[in-house]
Amino acid sequence: MKAFNRFLHFVLYPACVLMGALFVGFSIYRLVLVDESRDWPGVDGVIVSSGVRIGGKNNGLVNVDVQYRYTVDGLEYRGATAGYGFDEAPFGSDAAAAREKAERFRTGTTQTVYYRPESPSVSCLIRGGARAGFAIPIGAGLLFALFGGWGFYRLIRPKKV
């Protein structure tokens, strides 16, 4: 049984480090997009579909699903990102805010689509956004990675005799 526990820890601790690093990396990437998107140029786009998706345990997770198309330099692109700020992130929101946002982006309406100049397929409908909420996923990711790193270090460190 001891060998199995050791093997389990050799898998568990590095997995915690990896998961924590992914969480932090994803959050930092979105933070970069929040800042970058403030300066992106805009073009007219058309909302192809929008709606509110309710799910999760007890229907507590509410998301706005919006899809749009836009043209940059003669090429048509499709997007599905309302914004990159924490308040637009895919973590859900309350039903009233989601319905208000879905109403703002009604199907068939023309909206300004902001796109990254060097990569026009990266786009959003709302520039900038809230940054403060990213402290939670970054902090949680760091804790996960530290837990995994500390546990793995304890597993492989030389034992005192």
C-alpha positions as CSV (number, residue, x, y, z in Angstrom):
1,M,0.0,0.0,0.0
2,K,2.9,2.4,0.7
3,A,4.2,2.1,-2.9
4,F,0.7,2.9,-4.2
5,N,0.5,6.0,-1.9
6,R,3.9,7.1,-3.1
7,F,2.8,6.7,-6.7
8,L,-0.4,8.5,-6.1
9,H,1.5,11.4,-4.6
10,F,3.9,11.5,-7.6
11,V,0.8,12.0,-9.7
12,L,-1.3,14.2,-7.4
13,Y,1.3,16.8,-6.5
14,P,2.5,17.6,-10.0
15,A,-1.2,17.6,-11.2
16,C,-1.9,20.3,-8.5
17,V,1.1,22.3,-9.8
18,L,-0.1,22.0,-13.4
19,M,-3.7,22.9,-12.6
20,G,-2.6,25.9,-10.5
21,A,-0.3,27.1,-13.3
22,L,-3.1,26.7,-15.9
23,F,-5.5,28.6,-13.7
24,V,-3.0,31.5,-13.2
25,G,-2.0,31.4,-16.9
26,F,-5.6,31.6,-18.1
27,S,-6.4,34.5,-15.7
28,I,-3.3,36.4,-16.6
29,Y,-4.0,35.9,-20.4
30,R,-7.5,37.4,-19.8
31,L,-6.1,40.3,-17.9
32,V,-3.7,41.1,-20.8
33,L,-6.7,41.0,-23.1
34,V,-8.7,43.4,-20.8
35,D,-5.8,45.9,-21.1
36,E,-5.2,45.4,-24.8
37,S,-8.8,45.6,-25.8
38,R,-9.1,49.2,-24.6
39,D,-7.1,50.3,-27.6
40,W,-8.5,47.9,-30.3
41,P,-10.1,49.3,-33.4
42,G,-13.7,48.6,-34.0
43,V,-15.8,47.6,-37.1
44,D,-19.5,47.1,-37.5
45,G,-20.6,43.5,-36.9
46,V,-23.9,41.7,-36.8
47,I,-25.2,39.7,-33.9
48,V,-26.0,36.2,-35.2
49,S,-27.5,34.9,-32.0
50,S,-27.8,35.8,-28.4
51,G,-29.5,34.4,-25.4
52,V,-29.2,33.5,-21.8
53,R,-28.0,30.0,-20.7
54,I,-28.9,28.9,-17.2
55,G,-27.3,25.8,-15.7
56,G,-25.3,24.5,-12.8
57,K,-26.6,23.1,-9.6
58,N,-29.9,24.7,-8.7
59,N,-29.7,26.8,-11.9
60,G,-27.3,29.1,-10.2
61,L,-24.9,29.7,-13.2
62,V,-26.2,32.2,-15.7
63,N,-24.3,33.1,-18.8
64,V,-24.9,35.2,-21.9
65,D,-24.3,33.4,-25.1
66,V,-23.6,35.8,-28.0
67,Q,-22.3,35.1,-31.4
68,Y,-21.5,37.7,-34.0
69,R,-19.8,38.1,-37.4
70,Y,-17.7,40.9,-38.7
71,T,-15.4,41.7,-41.6
72,V,-11.8,43.0,-41.4
73,D,-9.8,43.7,-44.6
74,G,-12.3,41.7,-46.7
75,L,-12.2,38.6,-44.5
76,E,-15.2,37.5,-42.5
77,Y,-14.7,36.4,-38.9
78,R,-17.0,35.0,-36.2
79,G,-16.8,35.7,-32.5
80,A,-18.5,34.7,-29.3
81,T,-16.9,36.9,-26.6
82,A,-18.9,39.7,-25.0
83,G,-15.8,41.0,-23.2
84,Y,-12.7,39.9,-21.3
85,G,-13.2,41.8,-18.0
86,F,-14.1,39.7,-15.0
87,D,-17.8,40.9,-15.2
88,E,-17.9,39.5,-18.8
89,A,-15.9,36.4,-17.9
90,P,-17.3,32.9,-18.2
91,F,-17.9,32.6,-14.5
92,G,-21.6,33.5,-14.7
93,S,-23.7,36.3,-13.3
94,D,-27.1,37.0,-11.9
95,A,-30.1,36.4,-14.2
96,A,-31.2,40.0,-14.4
97,A,-27.7,41.2,-15.5
98,A,-27.5,38.4,-18.1
99,R,-30.9,39.2,-19.5
100,E,-30.0,42.9,-19.7
101,K,-26.8,42.0,-21.6
102,A,-28.7,39.7,-23.9
103,E,-31.2,42.4,-24.6
104,R,-28.3,44.8,-25.4
105,F,-27.0,42.3,-28.0
106,R,-30.2,41.3,-29.7
107,T,-30.0,39.0,-32.7
108,G,-29.9,40.8,-36.0
109,T,-28.6,44.2,-34.5
110,T,-25.5,45.9,-35.7
111,Q,-22.9,46.3,-33.0
112,T,-19.3,47.6,-32.9
113,V,-16.9,44.6,-32.7
114,Y,-13.4,45.4,-31.4
115,Y,-10.6,43.2,-32.7
116,R,-6.9,42.7,-32.1
117,P,-5.1,44.3,-35.0
118,E,-2.4,41.6,-35.3
119,S,-4.9,38.8,-35.0
120,P,-8.4,39.9,-36.1
121,S,-10.0,36.6,-35.0
122,V,-9.6,37.7,-31.4
123,S,-12.5,40.0,-30.7
124,C,-15.0,41.3,-28.2
125,L,-18.1,43.5,-28.0
126,I,-17.1,45.3,-24.8
127,R,-13.7,46.9,-24.5
128,G,-11.7,46.8,-21.2
129,G,-13.6,45.7,-18.2
130,A,-13.3,44.9,-14.5
131,R,-9.9,43.6,-13.4
132,A,-10.4,43.3,-9.6
133,G,-12.2,39.9,-9.7
134,F,-9.2,38.2,-11.3
135,A,-7.4,38.2,-7.9
136,I,-9.6,35.3,-6.8
137,P,-8.7,32.8,-9.6
138,I,-5.0,33.9,-9.6
139,G,-4.8,33.5,-5.8
140,A,-6.5,30.1,-5.9
141,G,-4.2,29.0,-8.7
142,L,-1.1,30.1,-6.8
143,L,-2.3,28.3,-3.7
144,F,-2.9,25.1,-5.7
145,A,0.5,25.3,-7.3
146,L,2.2,26.0,-4.0
147,F,0.4,23.1,-2.3
148,G,1.5,20.8,-5.1
149,G,5.1,22.1,-5.2
150,W,5.4,21.8,-1.4
151,G,4.0,18.3,-1.4
152,F,6.2,17.1,-4.2
153,Y,9.3,18.6,-2.6
154,R,8.5,16.8,0.7
155,L,8.1,13.6,-1.4
156,I,11.5,13.8,-3.2
157,R,13.7,15.6,-0.6
158,P,16.5,13.6,1.0
159,K,15.4,11.9,4.2
160,K,17.4,12.5,7.4
161,V,18.8,9.3,8.8
